[in-house]
Amino acid sequence: MRLITLLFLGFASAATAGDKVAFFGLTLLDESLQSQMQGEDPAQVARIAMLEEIVRDRFLAEGYELLDITPVQADLDRIVNPAKCYGCDTRMATDLGADFSLVGEVQKVSNLILAMNLQLRDAATGDLVRGGVVDIRSNTDESWQRGMRYILKNRIFREEEK
């Protein structure tokens, strides 16, 4: 399996332990021929849930407060992709009293080519605070986990360079 870093972004402000985060989950964008021919793959639905758990666990371990998104669930259910909704994620995060919105995507081009991203945005301004994108090669639990852990370690929770 190969892991390729695609993007490193400069960030506007810092998030710190104790901050409130509204995590709106990860969206699967499956453009693969396999899924077009065979329909939705239950293994990928399970992998999205697995990645969401990894993200939640890491944010909690780092001392962030993850807010209950139930009060905005009806709005969220009308949105196809919270990572690309023209700021709806930060508006919902603000409604929840969050400091930050957290969203992400996994884009499957084929069983060989996948990309994932995770974005932490300031709820008040919509500015990107932390985020990253990786390409992964191989459609397995291990490759998906490795890709998300890379983003978390090296883009979201990386130590600031001095």
Helices and strands as residue ranges (DSSP letters): E 3-8, E 20-30, H 33-38, H 42-61, E 65-66, G 70-72, H 73-77, G 82-84, H 88-96, E 100-108, E 113-122, E 128-137, H 141-151, I 152-156
